[in-house]
Amino acid sequence: MKMNWGTGIVLAFIGFIGFIMYFIITMNVNDKYDHDLVTDDYYAEELTYQNDIEKLKNANNLSEKIIYEKSNSGIKIIFPKDLDHKKITGKVFLYRPSNKQLDFETAISLSGTYLLIPDNRLVDGRWNMKIDWQYNGKSYLFKAALNY
Protein backbone atom coordinates (compact mmCIF):
# COMPACT_ATOMS: atom_id res chain seq x y z
CA MET A 1 0.00 0.00 0.00
CA LYS A 2 1.31 3.39 -0.97
CA MET A 3 1.30 6.14 1.67
CA ASN A 4 0.38 9.64 0.45
CA TRP A 5 -0.43 12.97 2.10
CA GLY A 6 -4.15 12.34 2.30
CA THR A 7 -3.67 9.01 4.11
CA GLY A 8 -1.18 10.61 6.53
CA ILE A 9 -3.56 13.43 7.40
CA VAL A 10 -6.46 11.02 7.98
CA LEU A 11 -4.29 8.82 10.21
CA ALA A 12 -3.13 11.90 12.15
CA PHE A 13 -6.76 12.97 12.71
CA ILE A 14 -7.74 9.47 13.83
CA GLY A 15 -4.78 9.35 16.23
CA PHE A 16 -5.61 12.77 17.66
CA ILE A 17 -9.29 11.96 18.12
CA GLY A 18 -8.35 8.63 19.72
CA PHE A 19 -6.02 10.41 22.17
CA ILE A 20 -8.70 12.97 23.11
CA MET A 21 -11.33 10.25 23.61
CA TYR A 22 -8.92 8.23 25.79
CA PHE A 23 -8.21 11.36 27.87
CA ILE A 24 -11.93 12.20 28.32
CA ILE A 25 -12.90 8.66 29.28
CA THR A 26 -9.99 8.36 31.73
CA MET A 27 -10.86 11.65 33.45
CA ASN A 28 -14.54 10.70 33.82
CA VAL A 29 -14.08 7.11 34.99
CA ASN A 30 -10.97 7.18 37.20
CA ASP A 31 -11.65 8.23 40.85
CA LYS A 32 -8.11 9.58 41.08
CA TYR A 33 -9.21 12.58 39.00
CA ASP A 34 -12.42 13.25 40.93
CA HIS A 35 -12.58 16.89 42.05
CA ASP A 36 -15.46 18.33 44.06
CA LEU A 37 -16.50 21.84 44.88
CA VAL A 38 -15.43 23.10 48.29
CA THR A 39 -18.99 22.74 49.53
CA ASP A 40 -21.96 20.79 48.23
CA ASP A 41 -24.32 23.76 48.51
CA TYR A 42 -22.03 26.27 46.82
CA TYR A 43 -24.70 28.56 45.33
CA ALA A 44 -26.71 28.88 48.54
CA GLU A 45 -23.55 29.85 50.41
CA GLU A 46 -22.76 32.44 47.75
CA LEU A 47 -26.03 34.22 48.58
CA THR A 48 -24.97 34.64 52.23
CA TYR A 49 -21.50 35.93 51.36
CA GLN A 50 -22.34 39.53 52.38
CA ASN A 51 -22.98 38.26 55.92
CA ASP A 52 -19.50 36.71 55.90
CA ILE A 53 -18.00 40.04 54.85
CA GLU A 54 -19.70 41.76 57.80
CA LYS A 55 -18.46 39.07 60.19
CA LEU A 56 -14.90 39.46 58.86
CA LYS A 57 -15.11 43.23 59.42
CA ASN A 58 -16.29 42.65 62.99
CA ALA A 59 -13.35 40.31 63.60
CA ASN A 60 -10.87 42.81 62.14
CA ASN A 61 -12.19 45.53 64.45
CA LEU A 62 -11.31 43.52 67.57
CA SER A 63 -8.33 44.76 69.54
CA GLU A 64 -6.95 41.23 69.76
CA LYS A 65 -7.38 38.71 66.94
CA ILE A 66 -7.76 34.94 66.96
CA ILE A 67 -4.44 33.19 66.57
CA TYR A 68 -3.64 29.55 66.03
CA GLU A 69 -0.54 27.49 66.55
CA LYS A 70 0.49 23.97 65.73
CA SER A 71 1.55 21.84 68.66
CA ASN A 72 2.32 18.16 69.25
CA SER A 73 -1.20 17.60 70.55
CA GLY A 74 -2.97 19.31 67.62
CA ILE A 75 -3.98 22.81 66.58
CA LYS A 76 -4.49 25.27 69.38
CA ILE A 77 -6.94 28.09 68.53
CA ILE A 78 -6.49 31.00 70.93
CA PHE A 79 -9.39 33.43 71.30
CA PRO A 80 -8.93 37.05 72.45
CA LYS A 81 -8.05 37.16 76.14
CA ASP A 82 -10.07 40.32 76.83
CA LEU A 83 -13.35 38.46 76.05
CA ASP A 84 -15.22 36.25 78.53
CA HIS A 85 -14.57 32.77 77.14
CA LYS A 86 -17.81 31.41 78.64
CA LYS A 87 -19.87 33.63 76.34
CA ILE A 88 -18.14 32.55 73.12
CA THR A 89 -20.18 30.16 70.97
CA GLY A 90 -19.96 28.96 67.39
CA LYS A 91 -18.36 26.35 65.18
CA VAL A 92 -14.98 25.52 63.70
CA PHE A 93 -14.98 24.09 60.17
CA LEU A 94 -11.89 22.34 58.91
CA TYR A 95 -11.96 21.14 55.35
CA ARG A 96 -9.39 19.50 53.22
CA PRO A 97 -9.31 20.69 49.58
CA SER A 98 -7.82 17.42 48.37
CA ASN A 99 -10.13 14.98 50.20
CA LYS A 100 -13.75 15.71 51.03
CA GLN A 101 -14.03 12.71 53.40
CA LEU A 102 -11.60 14.32 55.88
CA ASP A 103 -13.71 17.48 56.39
CA PHE A 104 -15.19 17.98 59.83
CA GLU A 105 -16.95 20.51 62.03
CA THR A 106 -16.54 21.08 65.77
CA ALA A 107 -18.66 23.14 68.13
CA ILE A 108 -16.83 25.72 70.21
CA SER A 109 -16.96 24.95 73.93
CA LEU A 110 -14.23 26.69 75.86
CA SER A 111 -13.03 26.01 79.38
CA GLY A 112 -10.16 28.47 78.89
CA THR A 113 -9.11 30.99 76.28
CA TYR A 114 -8.23 28.35 73.71
CA LEU A 115 -9.73 25.42 71.80
CA LEU A 116 -7.66 22.38 70.91
CA ILE A 117 -8.31 20.38 67.74
CA PRO A 118 -6.72 17.01 68.56
CA ASP A 119 -3.91 15.61 66.45
CA ASN A 120 -5.76 12.34 65.75
CA ARG A 121 -8.43 14.21 63.71
CA LEU A 122 -5.86 15.86 61.43
CA VAL A 123 -3.86 14.42 58.57
CA ASP A 124 -0.65 16.04 57.34
CA GLY A 125 -1.17 18.50 54.51
CA ARG A 126 -3.16 21.61 53.68
CA TRP A 127 -6.32 22.51 55.60
CA ASN A 128 -8.70 25.45 55.28
CA MET A 129 -10.02 26.61 58.63
CA LYS A 130 -13.15 28.71 59.12
CA ILE A 131 -14.21 29.81 62.60
CA ASP A 132 -17.74 31.22 62.74
CA TRP A 133 -18.29 32.48 66.28
CA GLN A 134 -20.51 34.77 68.31
CA TYR A 135 -19.90 36.88 71.40
CA ASN A 136 -22.64 38.92 73.13
CA GLY A 137 -24.94 38.62 70.11
CA LYS A 138 -22.33 39.85 67.62
CA SER A 139 -21.04 37.49 64.93
CA TYR A 140 -17.40 37.11 63.90
CA LEU A 141 -15.57 35.09 61.28
CA PHE A 142 -11.96 33.96 61.01
CA LYS A 143 -10.51 32.20 57.96
CA ALA A 144 -7.07 30.71 57.49
CA ALA A 145 -5.24 28.23 55.31
CA LEU A 146 -2.75 26.12 57.22
CA ASN A 147 -0.33 23.29 56.61
CA TYR A 148 -0.35 20.62 59.26
C-alpha positions in Angstrom: 0.0 0.0 0.0 1.3 3.4 -1.0 1.3 6.1 1.7 0.4 9.6 0.4 -0.4 13.0 2.1 -4.2 12.3 2.3 -3.7 9.0 4.1 -1.2 10.6 6.5 -3.6 13.4 7.4 -6.5 11.0 8.0 -4.3 8.8 10.2 -3.1 11.9 12.2 -6.8 13.0 12.7 -7.7 9.5 13.8 -4.8 9.4 16.2 -5.6 12.8 17.7 -9.3 12.0 18.1 -8.4 8.6 19.7 -6.0 10.4 22.2 -8.7 13.0 23.1 -11.3 10.2 23.6 -8.9 8.2 25.8 -8.2 11.4 27.9 -11.9 12.2 28.3 -12.9 8.7 29.3 -10.0 8.4 31.7 -10.9 11.7 33.4 -14.5 10.7 33.8 -14.1 7.1 35.0 -11.0 7.2 37.2 -11.7 8.2 40.9 -8.1 9.6 41.1 -9.2 12.6 39.0 -12.4 13.3 40.9 -12.6 16.9 42.1 -15.5 18.3 44.1 -16.5 21.8 44.9 -15.4 23.1 48.3 -19.0 22.7 49.5 -22.0 20.8 48.2 -24.3 23.8 48.5 -22.0 26.3 46.8 -24.7 28.6 45.3 -26.7 28.9 48.5 -23.5 29.9 50.4 -22.8 32.4 47.7 -26.0 34.2 48.6 -25.0 34.6 52.2 -21.5 35.9 51.4 -22.3 39.5 52.4 -23.0 38.3 55.9 -19.5 36.7 55.9 -18.0 40.0 54.8 -19.7 41.8 57.8 -18.5 39.1 60.2 -14.9 39.5 58.9 -15.1 43.2 59.4 -16.3 42.6 63.0 -13.4 40.3 63.6 -10.9 42.8 62.1 -12.2 45.5 64.5 -11.3 43.5 67.6 -8.3 44.8 69.5 -7.0 41.2 69.8 -7.4 38.7 66.9 -7.8 34.9 67.0 -4.4 33.2 66.6 -3.6 29.5 66.0 -0.5 27.5 66.5 0.5 24.0 65.7 1.6 21.8 68.7 2.3 18.2 69.3 -1.2 17.6 70.6 -3.0 19.3 67.6 -4.0 22.8 66.6 -4.5 25.3 69.4 -6.9 28.1 68.5 -6.5 31.0 70.9 -9.4 33.4 71.3 -8.9 37.1 72.5 -8.0 37.2 76.1 -10.1 40.3 76.8 -13.4 38.5 76.1 -15.2 36.3 78.5 -14.6 32.8 77.1 -17.8 31.4 78.6 -19.9 33.6 76.3 -18.1 32.6 73.1 -20.2 30.2 71.0 -20.0 29.0 67.4 -18.4 26.4 65.2 -15.0 25.5 63.7 -15.0 24.1 60.2 -11.9 22.3 58.9 -12.0 21.1 55.4 -9.4 19.5 53.2 -9.3 20.7 49.6 -7.8 17.4 48.4 -10.1 15.0 50.2 -13.8 15.7 51.0 -14.0 12.7 53.4 -11.6 14.3 55.9 -13.7 17.5 56.4 -15.2 18.0 59.8 -16.9 20.5 62.0 -16.5 21.1 65.8 -18.7 23.1 68.1 -16.8 25.7 70.2 -17.0 25.0 73.9 -14.2 26.7 75.9 -13.0 26.0 79.4 -10.2 28.5 78.9 -9.1 31.0 76.3 -8.2 28.4 73.7 -9.7 25.4 71.8 -7.7 22.4 70.9 -8.3 20.4 67.7 -6.7 17.0 68.6 -3.9 15.6 66.5 -5.8 12.3 65.7 -8.4 14.2 63.7 -5.9 15.9 61.4 -3.9 14.4 58.6 -0.7 16.0 57.3 -1.2 18.5 54.5 -3.2 21.6 53.7 -6.3 22.5 55.6 -8.7 25.5 55.3 -10.0 26.6 58.6 -13.1 28.7 59.1 -14.2 29.8 62.6 -17.7 31.2 62.7 -18.3 32.5 66.3 -20.5 34.8 68.3 -19.9 36.9 71.4 -22.6 38.9 73.1 -24.9 38.6 70.1 -22.3 39.8 67.6 -21.0 37.5 64.9 -17.4 37.1 63.9 -15.6 35.1 61.3 -12.0 34.0 61.0 -10.5 32.2 58.0 -7.1 30.7 57.5 -5.2 28.2 55.3 -2.8 26.1 57.2 -0.3 23.3 56.6 -0.4 20.6 59.3 
